[in-house]
């Protein structure tokens, strides 16, 4: 597999510390509000990556944090704590807010077929681990205490800007609400490891520490959680491109300084979902959530399909028209699959293997999901029987997770019920085209009335449209040829 590495700025063969095993870490949500669909694009692409690795034969241990404390409104460690802001907005405790929006996040993931990571760890559950790392950084001379807070000293590093080819907007520090200069810092890019001097008198979550009662900085959470559940050597770290700086940059700085050796081999960043007015966010324009898509009549998997049509390293523009197109294409794909007959022959293992090898090469070239979608259509056009086509589609969907066969089965069941309701005792089965169903039904009625000339005329008209009709006990079936 070739995968673009944000740390080296090039596509590289994917290599792990342990053969056929992947230690994978994913930055999770800050659970102060619902996730918008821009956030969820990253989780969809990370989900495909994990599933492709498993499909390819890797054993994957995937870990995700839940940020339920300490993420301030500015990535420069300033501004209001997002969790406190959410609690005030809804007149609940911070932990009530955290639990509610954690559950909401995973419900959105379920609707989008995003697999739950092997380990999900809220930051509030590992405070002692964070304190241990901060203590170690102080002992090694990589941190200092100023104004009651503990800071990481970036001047001690030979190389701090790891992801230095990002756009200016992605590298911007302190561009959000409530930003003010922190005069305790020795250097502009130093960051807080532990707060004991909160600007908020009613800071809800505080713990004892060697430096006073306080709470951890945002960046230390991911390092601590990954070190506990992934070990000292990480193979793959994922997140949105806006996390590259400063969050992931600071993770590398503190983790490698604490460990004394290189930490993570591969960095995977998903680019923004944009609207016509710019990057999608919770504070700009319509708050687009999975629930809102459902309210407007969209299948959440149509949004997943929309995301898979674009490469993860390219910005994706969301419009309702674009989503309409994706929903239409997804529905047509399901109809084509529903028309396949699983009893049509036995699976040709040689053909299946050949298509899987091609899929491996296409999607394995820097997680090219658009080629993965193309592979679905190629499978439908394969010169083989329907049983083999269905086996190919089932294999590909282990990675793409579009519920193709399940949706097709639901459609067939729905079509059968609708046809039975219309035709009474004469059953018409086909590819879900009401106009063709009506013609086939009319042919059946003509035969029943012994009007064979009319029945033949309808059959010939259907044949001219490329429709083949087959009489079956109690009715007829049709398919496009």
Secondary structure, 3 states (H helix, E strand, C coil): CEEEECCCCEEEECCCCECCEEEEEECCCECCCCCCHHHHHHHHHHHHHHHHHHHCCCEEEEEEEEECCCCEEECCCEEEEHHHHHHHHHCCCHHHHHHHHHHHHHHHHHHCCCCCCCEEEEHHHCHHHHHHHHHHHHHCCCEEEECCEEEECHHHCCCCCCCCCCCHHHHCCCCCCCCCCCCCCCCCCCEEEEECCCCCCCCCCCECCCCCCEEECHHHHHHHHHHHHCCCCEEEEEEEHHHHHHHHHHHHHHHHHHHCCCCEEEEEEECCEEECCEECCCCCCCCCCHHHHHHCCCCHHHHHHHHHCCCCCCCEECCHHHHHHHHHHHHHHHHHHHCCCCCCCCCCHHHHHHHHHHHHHHHCECCCHHHHHHHHHHHHCCCCCHHHHHHHHHHHHHHHCCCHHHHHHHHHHHHHHHHHHHHCCCEEECCCCHHHHHHHHHHHHHHHCCCHHHHHHHHHHHHHCCEEEEEECCEEEEEEC
